[in-house]
Amino acid sequence: MSRISSAFSSFFSILFSGVLPESVASEFGYTKAKPVVAPPEPPKVKLTDGALQILQTLQRDARLIDFLMEDIAAYSDDQVGAAVRSVHADSKVSLARHVTLTPVIDGVEGTNQKLDGSKAPDPNRIKLIGNVPASGKAPGGMLRHRGWQATSVNLPAIGKQDVSILAPAEIEIE
């Protein structure tokens, strides 16, 4: 292409469309910058997401939130008991699938449990109840509750879902 035809082509293209023709740009060594497409930003994971994910799972598998939010005052004990059996069994299976739980103290409740009397126990692991000495140190006592600790958590990766929605509303179309 001659310089004069390139000039006319450029002039009219810029005049009417506001863009330099691709052929003229490449002839003179100019290339159009390709738009930079930023990669999609991964979803931000918050500390509360795991807790909400567990609630979603317990709702999906056992309808736990539905049960807890229901006003059960009008139901008989037999009706509540029947509902609790189902919710309990389904919740236990669902929780075991995603969280490995072990007792803090592997002992029999109602039996005497010895403690290291030289120092106070870690209050996150062992809660002393009853007639506790002011020092917080005790040689032992009756095991009332073994406690629970999570030794592993296996939750699926959070996709693009909104974890604050614990259960979607359901509308049946007739």
C-alpha positions in Angstrom: 0.0 0.0 0.0 1.4 3.4 -0.8 1.9 6.1 1.8 -0.8 8.4 0.2 -3.4 5.6 0.1 -2.5 4.7 3.7 -2.9 8.4 4.7 -6.3 8.7 3.0 -7.5 5.3 4.5 -6.3 6.3 8.0 -7.9 9.8 7.7 -11.4 8.6 6.7 -11.3 5.6 9.0 -10.4 7.8 12.0 -12.9 10.4 10.9 -15.9 8.1 10.6 -15.1 5.2 13.0 -12.5 6.7 15.3 -10.2 3.7 14.8 -6.9 3.3 12.8 -7.3 0.5 10.2 -5.5 -2.8 11.2 -3.8 -2.9 7.8 -2.3 0.5 8.2 -1.2 -0.1 11.7 0.6 -3.4 10.8 2.2 -1.7 7.7 3.9 0.8 9.9 4.8 -1.7 12.7 2.1 -0.8 15.1 -0.1 -3.5 16.7 -3.2 -3.0 18.7 -2.8 -3.9 22.3 -4.8 -6.9 23.1 -7.1 -6.3 26.1 -5.6 -7.8 29.2 -8.1 -10.2 30.8 -7.4 -10.6 34.4 -7.9 -14.2 35.7 -11.0 -14.6 37.8 -10.4 -13.9 41.4 -10.7 -17.0 43.6 -13.5 -16.8 46.1 -12.5 -15.3 49.4 -12.6 -17.8 52.2 -13.5 -16.5 55.6 -13.0 -18.3 58.9 -16.8 -18.7 59.3 -17.2 -20.5 56.0 -16.3 -23.9 57.5 -18.9 -23.5 60.3 -21.6 -22.5 57.8 -20.6 -25.4 55.5 -21.1 -27.8 58.4 -24.6 -26.3 59.0 -25.4 -26.6 55.3 -24.4 -30.3 55.4 -26.4 -31.0 58.6 -29.4 -29.3 57.1 -29.1 -31.1 53.8 -28.5 -34.5 55.3 -30.6 -34.4 58.5 -32.8 -31.3 58.3 -31.2 -30.2 61.6 -32.0 -26.5 61.2 -35.6 -27.2 60.3 -35.9 -29.3 63.4 -34.2 -26.7 65.7 -36.2 -23.7 64.3 -39.6 -25.6 64.6 -41.8 -24.7 67.5 -42.3 -28.1 69.1 -44.5 -27.0 72.0 -47.7 -28.2 70.2 -46.3 -31.7 69.6 -46.6 -34.7 71.9 -43.5 -36.2 73.5 -43.9 -39.2 71.3 -44.0 -37.1 68.1 -40.9 -35.1 69.2 -39.1 -38.4 70.1 -39.8 -39.9 66.7 -38.5 -36.8 65.0 -35.4 -36.7 67.2 -34.5 -40.3 66.4 -34.4 -39.5 62.7 -32.5 -36.2 63.0 -30.0 -37.8 65.5 -29.2 -40.7 63.2 -28.9 -38.6 60.1 -26.8 -35.9 61.9 -24.4 -38.5 63.3 -23.7 -40.1 59.9 -23.3 -36.7 58.3 -20.9 -35.4 61.0 -18.9 -38.6 61.0 -18.5 -38.3 57.2 -16.8 -34.9 57.5 -15.3 -34.6 61.0 -13.3 -37.2 62.9 -14.1 -36.8 66.7 -12.2 -38.3 69.6 -12.7 -37.9 73.3 -10.4 -35.4 75.1 -10.0 -38.0 78.0 -10.5 -41.6 76.9 -12.0 -42.8 80.1 -15.3 -44.1 81.5 -17.7 -41.4 82.7 -18.5 -41.7 86.3 -15.1 -43.1 87.3 -12.2 -41.4 89.0 -9.7 -39.7 86.8 -6.2 -38.7 87.9 -4.7 -35.4 86.8 -1.2 -34.0 87.0 -1.6 -32.3 90.4 1.6 -30.3 90.0 0.0 -27.9 87.5 -3.4 -26.6 86.6 -4.9 -28.4 83.5 -5.3 -26.6 80.2 -8.7 -25.0 80.5 -9.3 -25.5 76.8 -9.1 -29.3 77.2 -10.3 -29.9 80.8 -12.9 -27.9 82.7 -12.7 -28.4 86.5 -16.2 -28.3 88.1 -17.4 -28.6 91.7 -15.2 -27.7 94.7 -12.2 -26.4 92.7 -9.1 -25.2 94.7 -8.2 -21.5 94.2 -4.9 -22.6 92.7 -6.7 -24.5 89.9 -4.5 -27.5 90.7 -6.2 -30.8 91.6 -5.0 -34.4 91.9 -8.1 -35.7 90.1 -11.8 -36.2 90.4 -14.9 -37.8 88.9 -15.0 -37.8 85.1 -18.4 -36.3 84.3 -17.9 -35.7 80.5 -15.1 -37.1 78.3 -15.1 -34.0 76.1 -14.7 -34.0 72.3 -11.9 -32.9 70.0 -11.8 -32.8 66.2 -8.8 -34.7 65.0 -9.5 -34.1 61.3 -11.9 -32.1 59.2 -12.7 -33.1 55.6 -15.0 -30.5 54.0 -15.4 -30.3 50.3 -13.8 -27.2 48.6 -16.1 -24.2 48.6 -17.1 -23.3 45.0 -18.9 -20.1 44.0 -21.8 -20.8 46.3 -22.9 -18.4 48.9 -22.1 -20.2 52.1 -24.5 -17.9 54.1 -27.4 -19.7 52.4 -27.7 -22.7 54.6 -30.7 -24.1 52.7 -32.4 -22.6 49.7 -36.1 -21.9 49.7 -38.1 -24.5 47.8 -41.0 -23.7 45.6 -43.1 -26.5 44.0 -44.4 -25.6 40.6 -47.8 -27.2 39.8 
